[in-house]
Amino acid sequence: MSGSLIEKSRRLAETTMNVLEPHQRPKIRFYRGPADVALNAESQILAASWPVDGLEHLPHTLEPEIHHVLHSKEGLARSGLRTPAFEVITVTFPADGISAIWLAAESQQIISKIEARPIPFALKLQQTMLGFGTYIIRTKSEQQNLTNNILPNLLANYLPYLNASNAHLYPANLIITEVVEDTAADLSLTFFINQAGHCTFICGTTQVLAGGVFFSGATINYRDQGKFEQRCSRTMEHIGQFLHSKGYYGAVNADVLEDAKGIQWIVDLNVRMPGSYILGALKKHFWIQRGLMCASLLFKSLLRTPRDVFIDLLWDDFMQGRIVIAAWYEDAEERSFATLVVGAEDERGLVSIVERVSTLCEE
């Protein structure tokens, strides 16, 4: 990251954070890259959202390779938690290194296994983000599109990331899981594990998925939070016990599918600060202080206007506390990207304010 980009990022972050009371403002540091990251005192320790190459020399709250495994889809599948049945396609680093011949043969072997897999199933890369790297296959045509059109290009780019230094982590493995049938509820559970292993419920939300797959936000009903916590309390404790046994403490989000029999299946685990956490943190702002029962996280929206124009156009909503800017960034082309949280008295009102904001967003 260049010096000018650091300065721009700092200015944009400070503009967003300065609406907070001084004692609530986080102390944000910017670095050119991992090699420049430094702790200010011997007593400081790094709590990374996810493991980053180049930071291994710094003390961490959790050893980076353990964190990597906890983030991985294979790590969840082998955790002992209640997850759908799975199969791992193991990709081992070749003794003589990756070659074009090996890449072609390995890719074909993987594709053949997936062609033969009965439907429905879910295919997942080891590390996914916002739904990218997850493929839910329910029909033969979807399976053919996956094997004929998606996987050849994906594997050509994915498999070469395997090398001698990371081979022991099996980063190129693929995980196939069964699909939870007769789903009665899709539950997104966010909580916090302290160092003693105690779990504190933060919020329960409903994910907003673009195209039914890619995470683009979440919604919350504050009045229903007590019921949500009670419904997911056992699942929360089981996850907390597992992560605490691995040395992790901090925020967690779990995607849980509940079937028609009331059995809860953990289909994804985000062992880091999740985007949905802010919805729980804003309960006082929206629900207690303003009576706004519902809220929605609008994640990484591309805006049609600069920040000051956006605020002017929605001035009344801002003054009533119905819109919170969680993050705002302007790229080199001066395009504005924002993560917003909006609130309303009920679900109908929430749809209305989301529509007002959406008129100022690119498709």
C-alpha positions as a Markdown table, in Angstrom:
| # | Residue | x | y | z |
|---|---|---|---|---|
| 1 | Met | 0.0 | 0.0 | 0.0 |
| 2 | Ser | 1.5 | 3.3 | -1.1 |
| 3 | Gly | 1.9 | 6.3 | 1.2 |
| 4 | Ser | -0.8 | 8.3 | -0.6 |
| 5 | Leu | -3.2 | 5.3 | -0.4 |
| 6 | Ile | -2.5 | 5.0 | 3.4 |
| 7 | Glu | -3.3 | 8.6 | 3.9 |
| 8 | Lys | -6.5 | 8.4 | 1.9 |
| 9 | Ser | -7.6 | 5.3 | 3.8 |
| 10 | Arg | -6.8 | 7.0 | 7.1 |
| 11 | Arg | -8.8 | 10.1 | 6.1 |
| 12 | Leu | -11.9 | 8.1 | 5.0 |
| 13 | Ala | -11.8 | 5.9 | 8.2 |
| 14 | Glu | -11.5 | 8.9 | 10.5 |
| 15 | Thr | -14.5 | 10.6 | 8.8 |
| 16 | Thr | -16.5 | 7.5 | 9.6 |
| 17 | Met | -15.2 | 7.0 | 13.1 |
| 18 | Asn | -15.4 | 10.6 | 14.2 |
| 19 | Val | -19.1 | 10.5 | 14.7 |
| 20 | Leu | -18.5 | 8.2 | 17.7 |
| 21 | Glu | -17.8 | 9.6 | 21.2 |
| 22 | Pro | -14.0 | 10.0 | 21.7 |
| 23 | His | -13.8 | 7.2 | 24.2 |
| 24 | Gln | -15.5 | 4.8 | 21.7 |
| 25 | Arg | -13.3 | 5.5 | 18.7 |
| 26 | Pro | -10.9 | 2.7 | 17.8 |
| 27 | Lys | -7.3 | 3.4 | 17.4 |
| 28 | Ile | -6.7 | 2.5 | 13.7 |
| 29 | Arg | -3.3 | 1.9 | 12.3 |
| 30 | Phe | -2.4 | 1.5 | 8.6 |
| 31 | Tyr | 0.6 | -0.3 | 7.2 |
| 32 | Arg | 2.1 | -0.7 | 3.7 |
| 33 | Gly | 2.0 | -4.5 | 4.1 |
| 34 | Pro | 2.4 | -7.4 | 6.6 |
| 35 | Ala | 6.2 | -6.8 | 7.0 |
| 36 | Asp | 5.6 | -3.4 | 8.4 |
| 37 | Val | 3.1 | -4.4 | 11.1 |
| 38 | Ala | 4.6 | -3.8 | 14.6 |
| 39 | Leu | 3.2 | -4.0 | 18.1 |
| 40 | Asn | 3.8 | -1.1 | 20.4 |
| 41 | Ala | 4.7 | -3.0 | 23.5 |
| 42 | Glu | 5.9 | -6.4 | 24.6 |
| 43 | Ser | 2.6 | -7.0 | 26.3 |
| 44 | Gln | 0.6 | -6.5 | 23.1 |
| 45 | Ile | -0.7 | -9.6 | 21.2 |
| 46 | Leu | -2.2 | -9.8 | 17.7 |
| 47 | Ala | -5.8 | -11.0 | 17.3 |
| 48 | Ala | -6.0 | -11.6 | 13.6 |
| 49 | Ser | -9.3 | -11.9 | 11.8 |
| 50 | Trp | -7.7 | -14.7 | 9.7 |
| 51 | Pro | -4.1 | -15.9 | 9.4 |
| 52 | Val | -1.9 | -13.7 | 7.1 |
| 53 | Asp | 1.5 | -14.7 | 5.6 |
| 54 | Gly | 4.2 | -12.5 | 6.9 |
| 55 | Leu | 2.8 | -12.0 | 10.4 |
| 56 | Glu | 4.0 | -15.3 | 11.8 |
| 57 | His | 6.9 | -13.6 | 13.7 |
| 58 | Leu | 4.4 | -11.7 | 15.9 |
| 59 | Pro | 2.7 | -13.1 | 19.0 |
| 60 | His | -0.9 | -14.2 | 18.2 |
| 61 | Thr | -3.9 | -14.9 | 20.5 |
| 62 | Leu | -4.1 | -18.2 | 18.4 |
| 63 | Glu | -1.3 | -19.9 | 16.5 |
| 64 | Pro | -1.9 | -19.0 | 12.8 |
| 65 | Glu | -1.9 | -22.6 | 11.5 |
| 66 | Ile | -4.5 | -23.6 | 14.0 |
| 67 | His | -6.6 | -20.6 | 13.0 |
| 68 | His | -6.2 | -21.6 | 9.4 |
| 69 | Val | -7.5 | -25.1 | 10.1 |
| 70 | Leu | -10.5 | -23.6 | 12.1 |
| 71 | His | -11.3 | -21.4 | 9.1 |
| 72 | Ser | -11.1 | -24.3 | 6.6 |
| 73 | Lys | -14.1 | -26.2 | 5.4 |
| 74 | Glu | -12.3 | -29.5 | 6.1 |
| 75 | Gly | -11.6 | -28.3 | 9.6 |
| 76 | Leu | -15.3 | -27.8 | 10.2 |
| 77 | Ala | -16.2 | -31.2 | 8.6 |
| 78 | Arg | -13.7 | -33.0 | 10.9 |
| 79 | Ser | -14.6 | -31.0 | 14.0 |
| 80 | Gly | -17.0 | -33.5 | 15.6 |
| 81 | Leu | -19.7 | -30.9 | 15.5 |
| 82 | Arg | -23.0 | -31.8 | 13.9 |
| 83 | Thr | -22.4 | -31.2 | 10.3 |
| 84 | Pro | -23.7 | -32.8 | 7.1 |
| 85 | Ala | -21.9 | -36.0 | 6.0 |
| 86 | Phe | -18.8 | -35.2 | 3.9 |
| 87 | Glu | -16.1 | -36.5 | 1.6 |
| 88 | Val | -12.7 | -34.9 | 1.2 |
| 89 | Ile | -10.9 | -34.8 | -2.2 |
| 90 | Thr | -7.3 | -34.8 | -1.1 |
| 91 | Val | -4.8 | -33.0 | -3.3 |
| 92 | Thr | -1.2 | -33.8 | -2.3 |
| 93 | Phe | 1.8 | -31.8 | -3.4 |
| 94 | Pro | 3.8 | -33.8 | -5.9 |
| 95 | Ala | 7.4 | -34.7 | -4.9 |
| 96 | Asp | 8.8 | -33.1 | -8.1 |
| 97 | Gly | 6.7 | -30.0 | -7.9 |
| 98 | Ile | 3.7 | -28.9 | -9.9 |
| 99 | Ser | 3.9 | -29.3 | -13.6 |
| 100 | Ala | 1.5 | -28.8 | -16.5 |
| 101 | Ile | 1.2 | -32.6 | -16.8 |
| 102 | Trp | 0.4 | -33.0 | -13.1 |
| 103 | Leu | -2.1 | -30.1 | -13.2 |
| 104 | Ala | -4.0 | -31.6 | -16.1 |
| 105 | Ala | -4.1 | -35.1 | -14.6 |
| 106 | Glu | -5.1 | -33.9 | -11.1 |
| 107 | Ser | -7.8 | -31.7 | -12.5 |
| 108 | Gln | -9.3 | -34.5 | -14.6 |
| 109 | Gln | -9.3 | -36.8 | -11.6 |
| 110 | Ile | -11.1 | -34.3 | -9.5 |
| 111 | Ile | -13.7 | -33.5 | -12.2 |
| 112 | Ser | -14.3 | -37.2 | -12.7 |
| 113 | Lys | -15.1 | -37.7 | -9.0 |
| 114 | Ile | -17.5 | -34.8 | -9.0 |
| 115 | Glu | -19.2 | -36.0 | -12.3 |
| 116 | Ala | -19.9 | -39.3 | -10.6 |
| 117 | Arg | -21.2 | -37.8 | -7.4 |
| 118 | Pro | -25.0 | -38.3 | -6.9 |
| 119 | Ile | -27.0 | -35.1 | -6.5 |
| 120 | Pro | -27.8 | -33.1 | -4.5 |
| 121 | Phe | -24.5 | -32.1 | -3.0 |
| 122 | Ala | -22.4 | -29.0 | -2.0 |
| 123 | Leu | -18.8 | -28.5 | -3.2 |
| 124 | Lys | -16.6 | -26.3 | -1.2 |
| 125 | Leu | -13.1 | -25.0 | -1.5 |
| 126 | Gln | -11.0 | -25.1 | 1.7 |
| 127 | Gln | -11.3 | -21.3 | 2.2 |
| 128 | Thr | -14.3 | -19.4 | 1.1 |
| 129 | Met | -15.5 | -15.8 | 1.6 |
| 130 | Leu | -19.0 | -14.4 | 1.3 |
| 131 | Gly | -20.2 | -17.6 | -0.4 |
| 132 | Phe | -17.6 | -17.5 | -3.1 |
| 133 | Gly | -16.0 | -20.9 | -3.4 |
| 134 | Thr | -19.3 | -22.8 | -2.5 |
| 135 | Tyr | -21.4 | -24.5 | -5.1 |
| 136 | Ile | -24.8 | -26.0 | -4.3 |
| 137 | Ile | -25.7 | -28.6 | -6.9 |
| 138 | Arg | -29.3 | -29.8 | -7.1 |
| 139 | Thr | -29.8 | -30.8 | -10.7 |
| 140 | Lys | -27.9 | -32.6 | -13.5 |
| 141 | Ser | -27.6 | -29.4 | -15.5 |
| 142 | Glu | -26.0 | -27.6 | -12.6 |
| 143 | Gln | -23.6 | -30.5 | -12.1 |
| 144 | Gln | -22.7 | -30.4 | -15.8 |
| 145 | Asn | -22.2 | -26.7 | -15.7 |
| 146 | Leu | -19.9 | -27.2 | -12.7 |
| 147 | Thr | -17.7 | -29.9 | -14.3 |
| 148 | Asn | -17.7 | -28.6 | -17.9 |
| 149 | Asn | -17.5 | -24.8 | -17.4 |
| 150 | Ile | -16.6 | -23.8 | -13.8 |
| 151 | Leu | -14.1 | -26.4 | -12.6 |
| 152 | Pro | -11.6 | -26.4 | -15.5 |
| 153 | Asn | -10.8 | -22.7 | -15.1 |
| 154 | Leu | -11.1 | -22.8 | -11.3 |
| 155 | Leu | -8.7 | -25.7 | -10.8 |
| 156 | Ala | -6.2 | -24.2 | -13.2 |
| 157 | Asn | -6.0 | -21.2 | -10.9 |
| 158 | Tyr | -6.6 | -22.9 | -7.6 |
| 159 | Leu | -4.3 | -25.9 | -7.6 |
| 160 | Pro | -1.0 | -23.9 | -8.3 |
| 161 | Tyr | -1.4 | -22.3 | -4.8 |
| 162 | Leu | -0.3 | -25.6 | -3.4 |
| 163 | Asn | 3.4 | -25.5 | -2.7 |
| 164 | Ala | 6.1 | -27.1 | -0.6 |
| 165 | Ser | 5.7 | -24.6 | 2.3 |
| 166 | Asn | 2.0 | -25.0 | 2.7 |
| 167 | Ala | 1.5 | -28.7 | 1.6 |
| 168 | His | 1.1 | -29.9 | 5.2 |
| 169 | Leu | -2.1 | -27.7 | 5.5 |
| 170 | Tyr | -3.6 | -29.3 | 2.3 |
| 171 | Pro | -5.0 | -25.9 | 1.1 |
| 172 | Ala | -6.1 | -27.3 | -2.3 |
| 173 | Asn | -8.4 | -30.0 | -0.9 |
| 174 | Leu | -12.0 | -29.9 | -1.9 |
| 175 | Ile | -14.9 | -30.9 | 0.4 |
| 176 | Ile | -18.1 | -32.4 | -0.8 |
| 177 | Thr | -21.0 | -32.4 | 1.7 |
| 178 | Glu | -24.6 | -33.7 | 1.7 |
| 179 | Val | -27.3 | -31.0 | 1.4 |
| 180 | Val | -29.6 | -30.6 | 4.3 |
| 181 | Glu | -33.1 | -31.5 | 3.1 |
| 182 | Asp | -36.4 | -30.3 | 4.4 |
| 183 | Thr | -34.9 | -27.2 | 5.9 |
| 184 | Ala | -37.3 | -25.5 | 8.3 |
| 185 | Ala | -35.1 | -22.6 | 9.3 |
| 186 | Asp | -31.8 | -20.9 | 8.1 |
| 187 | Leu | -30.2 | -19.5 | 11.3 |
| 188 | Ser | -27.2 | -17.2 | 11.3 |
| 189 | Leu | -25.8 | -17.2 | 14.9 |
| 190 | Thr | -23.3 | -14.7 | 16.2 |
| 191 | Phe | -21.7 | -14.9 | 19.6 |
| 192 | Phe | -18.5 | -14.2 | 21.6 |
| 193 | Ile | -16.3 | -16.7 | 23.4 |
| 194 | Asn | -14.2 | -15.3 | 26.3 |
| 195 | Gln | -10.8 | -16.7 | 27.4 |
| 196 | Ala | -12.5 | -18.9 | 30.0 |
| 197 | Gly | -14.7 | -20.4 | 27.3 |
| 198 | His | -18.0 | -18.7 | 28.3 |
| 199 | Cys | -20.3 | -17.9 | 25.3 |
| 200 | Thr | -22.2 | -14.7 | 25.1 |
| 201 | Phe | -25.0 | -14.5 | 22.5 |
| 202 | Ile | -24.7 | -11.4 | 20.4 |
| 203 | Cys | -27.4 | -11.7 | 17.8 |
| 204 | Gly | -29.4 | -14.0 | 15.5 |
| 205 | Thr | -29.9 | -12.8 | 11.9 |
| 206 | Thr | -31.2 | -13.8 | 8.5 |
| 207 | Gln | -28.6 | -13.7 | 5.8 |
| 208 | Val | -29.3 | -11.8 | 2.5 |
| 209 | Leu | -27.8 | -13.9 | -0.3 |
| 210 | Ala | -27.4 | -12.5 | -3.8 |
| 211 | Gly | -28.3 | -15.2 | -6.3 |
| 212 | Gly | -29.1 | -17.4 | -3.3 |
| 213 | Val | -25.4 | -18.0 | -2.6 |
| 214 | Phe | -23.3 | -14.9 | -2.2 |
| 215 | Phe | -23.5 | -12.9 | 1.1 |
| 216 | Ser | -24.6 | -9.3 | 0.6 |
| 217 | Gly | -26.0 | -8.5 | 4.0 |
| 218 | Ala | -28.2 | -9.6 | 6.9 |
| 219 | Thr | -31.4 | -8.6 | 8.6 |
| 220 | Ile | -32.4 | -8.7 | 12.3 |
| 221 | Asn | -35.6 | -8.5 | 14.3 |
| 222 | Tyr | -34.6 | -7.2 | 17.8 |
| 223 | Arg | -37.9 | -8.3 | 19.4 |
| 224 | Asp | -37.2 | -11.9 | 18.5 |
| 225 | Gln | -33.7 | -12.1 | 19.9 |
| 226 | Gly | -34.6 | -13.8 | 23.1 |
| 227 | Lys | -36.4 | -16.6 | 21.2 |
| 228 | Phe | -33.4 | -16.9 | 18.8 |
| 229 | Glu | -30.9 | -17.2 | 21.7 |
| 230 | Gln | -33.0 | -19.9 | 23.4 |
| 231 | Arg | -33.4 | -21.8 | 20.1 |
| 232 | Cys | -29.7 | -21.9 | 19.4 |
| 233 | Ser | -28.3 | -22.1 | 22.9 |
| 234 | Arg | -27.1 | -25.7 | 22.8 |
| 235 | Thr | -25.6 | -25.3 | 19.3 |
| 236 | Met | -23.8 | -22.2 | 20.6 |
| 237 | Glu | -22.4 | -24.0 | 23.6 |
| 238 | His | -21.2 | -27.0 | 21.5 |
| 239 | Ile | -19.4 | -24.7 | 19.1 |
| 240 | Gly | -17.9 | -22.7 | 22.0 |
| 241 | Gln | -16.6 | -25.8 | 23.7 |
| 242 | Phe | -14.9 | -27.0 | 20.5 |
| 243 | Leu | -13.3 | -23.6 | 19.7 |
| 244 | His | -12.2 | -23.1 | 23.3 |
| 245 | Ser | -10.5 | -26.5 | 23.2 |
| 246 | Lys | -8.4 | -25.3 | 20.3 |
| 247 | Gly | -7.4 | -22.1 | 22.1 |
| 248 | Tyr | -9.7 | -19.7 | 20.3 |
| 249 | Tyr | -11.4 | -16.8 | 22.0 |
| 250 | Gly | -13.2 | -14.0 | 20.3 |
| 251 | Ala | -16.2 | -13.4 | 18.0 |
| 252 | Val | -17.8 | -16.3 | 16.0 |
| 253 | Asn | -20.5 | -16.7 | 13.4 |
| 254 | Ala | -22.2 | -20.0 | 12.5 |
| 255 | Asp | -24.5 | -20.7 | 9.7 |
| 256 | Val | -27.0 | -23.3 | 11.0 |
| 257 | Leu | -29.7 | -25.1 | 9.1 |
| 258 | Glu | -32.6 | -26.6 | 11.2 |
| 259 | Asp | -34.4 | -29.5 | 9.5 |
| 260 | Ala | -38.1 | -30.4 | 9.9 |
| 261 | Lys | -37.3 | -32.6 | 12.9 |
| 262 | Gly | -35.7 | -29.7 | 14.7 |
| 263 | Ile | -32.1 | -31.0 | 14.3 |
| 264 | Gln | -29.6 | -28.2 | 13.8 |
| 265 | Trp | -26.8 | -28.7 | 11.3 |
| 266 | Ile | -23.7 | -26.4 | 11.2 |
| 267 | Val | -22.9 | -25.8 | 7.6 |
| 268 | Asp | -20.4 | -22.9 | 8.0 |
| 269 | Leu | -18.2 | -21.5 | 10.7 |
| 270 | Asn | -16.6 | -18.1 | 10.6 |
| 271 | Val | -14.0 | -18.0 | 13.3 |
| 272 | Arg | -13.4 | -14.3 | 13.3 |
| 273 | Met | -15.3 | -11.0 | 13.7 |
| 274 | Pro | -18.3 | -11.4 | 11.3 |
| 275 | Gly | -20.1 | -8.7 | 9.4 |
| 276 | Ser | -23.4 | -9.5 | 11.3 |
| 277 | Tyr | -21.8 | -8.6 | 14.6 |
| 278 | Ile | -22.6 | -4.9 | 14.1 |
| 279 | Leu | -26.4 | -5.7 | 14.1 |
| 280 | Gly | -26.1 | -7.0 | 17.6 |
| 281 | Ala | -24.0 | -4.1 | 18.7 |
| 282 | Leu | -26.5 | -1.5 | 17.4 |
| 283 | Lys | -29.4 | -2.9 | 19.4 |
| 284 | Lys | -29.4 | 0.0 | 21.8 |
| 285 | His | -29.2 | 2.6 | 19.0 |
| 286 | Phe | -32.0 | 1.2 | 17.0 |
| 287 | Trp | -34.4 | -0.7 | 19.3 |
| 288 | Ile | -34.0 | 0.6 | 22.8 |
| 289 | Gln | -33.4 | 4.3 | 22.0 |
| 290 | Arg | -35.5 | 4.7 | 18.9 |
| 291 | Gly | -38.0 | 1.9 | 18.8 |
| 292 | Leu | -36.7 | 0.6 | 15.5 |
| 293 | Met | -37.5 | -3.1 | 15.7 |
| 294 | Cys | -35.8 | -4.2 | 12.5 |
| 295 | Ala | -32.5 | -3.5 | 10.9 |
| 296 | Ser | -30.6 | -4.5 | 7.9 |
| 297 | Leu | -26.9 | -4.7 | 7.0 |
| 298 | Leu | -26.2 | -3.6 | 3.4 |
| 299 | Phe | -22.7 | -4.9 | 2.7 |
| 300 | Lys | -20.3 | -3.3 | 0.3 |
| 301 | Ser | -22.8 | -1.3 | -1.7 |
| 302 | Leu | -21.6 | 0.6 | -4.7 |
| 303 | Leu | -23.0 | 4.1 | -4.5 |
| 304 | Arg | -24.0 | 6.5 | -7.4 |
| 305 | Thr | -23.0 | 9.6 | -5.3 |
| 306 | Pro | -20.2 | 10.9 | -3.2 |
| 307 | Arg | -20.6 | 10.7 | 0.6 |
| 308 | Asp | -21.8 | 14.2 | 1.2 |
| 309 | Val | -24.4 | 14.1 | -1.5 |
| 310 | Phe | -25.6 | 10.7 | -0.3 |
| 311 | Ile | -26.1 | 12.1 | 3.2 |
| 312 | Asp | -27.9 | 15.2 | 1.9 |
| 313 | Leu | -30.3 | 13.1 | -0.1 |
| 314 | Leu | -31.2 | 11.0 | 2.9 |
| 315 | Trp | -30.8 | 13.7 | 5.5 |
| 316 | Asp | -34.1 | 13.1 | 7.4 |
| 317 | Asp | -33.2 | 9.4 | 7.8 |
| 318 | Phe | -29.8 | 10.2 | 9.1 |
| 319 | Met | -31.1 | 12.8 | 11.6 |
| 320 | Gln | -33.6 | 10.2 | 12.9 |
| 321 | Gly | -30.9 | 7.7 | 13.4 |
| 322 | Arg | -32.3 | 5.3 | 10.7 |
| 323 | Ile | -29.0 | 5.0 | 8.7 |
| 324 | Val | -25.6 | 4.3 | 10.1 |
| 325 | Ile | -22.5 | 4.4 | 7.9 |
| 326 | Ala | -20.3 | 1.5 | 9.1 |
| 327 | Ala | -17.6 | 2.0 | 6.4 |
| 328 | Trp | -17.0 | 4.2 | 3.4 |
| 329 | Tyr | -14.3 | 3.9 | 0.8 |
| 330 | Glu | -13.5 | 5.7 | -2.4 |
| 331 | Asp | -11.3 | 3.8 | -5.0 |
| 332 | Ala | -8.8 | 5.3 | -7.5 |
| 333 | Glu | -11.7 | 6.0 | -9.9 |
| 334 | Glu | -13.5 | 7.9 | -7.1 |
| 335 | Arg | -16.3 | 5.3 | -6.9 |
| 336 | Ser | -17.9 | 5.1 | -3.5 |
| 337 | Phe | -18.3 | 1.8 | -1.7 |
| 338 | Ala | -20.1 | 1.7 | 1.6 |
| 339 | Thr | -21.3 | -0.7 | 4.3 |
| 340 | Leu | -24.5 | 0.6 | 5.8 |
| 341 | Val | -26.9 | -0.4 | 8.5 |
| 342 | Val | -30.5 | 0.8 | 8.2 |
| 343 | Gly | -33.4 | 0.5 | 10.7 |
| 344 | Ala | -37.2 | 0.8 | 10.8 |
| 345 | Glu | -40.1 | 0.2 | 13.1 |
| 346 | Asp | -41.2 | -3.0 | 11.3 |
| 347 | Glu | -40.4 | -5.2 | 8.4 |
| 348 | Arg | -42.5 | -3.2 | 6.0 |
| 349 | Gly | -40.7 | 0.0 | 7.0 |
| 350 | Leu | -37.4 | -1.8 | 6.6 |
| 351 | Val | -38.3 | -2.7 | 3.0 |
| 352 | Ser | -39.1 | 0.9 | 2.4 |
| 353 | Ile | -35.8 | 2.4 | 3.7 |
| 354 | Val | -33.8 | -0.3 | 1.9 |
| 355 | Glu | -35.6 | 0.7 | -1.3 |
| 356 | Arg | -34.7 | 4.4 | -0.7 |
| 357 | Val | -31.1 | 3.6 | -0.2 |
| 358 | Ser | -31.1 | 1.2 | -3.2 |
| 359 | Thr | -32.1 | 4.0 | -5.6 |
| 360 | Leu | -28.7 | 5.6 | -4.9 |
| 361 | Cys | -26.8 | 2.3 | -5.5 |
| 362 | Glu | -25.5 | 0.8 | -8.6 |
| 363 | Glu | -27.1 | -2.5 | -9.7 |
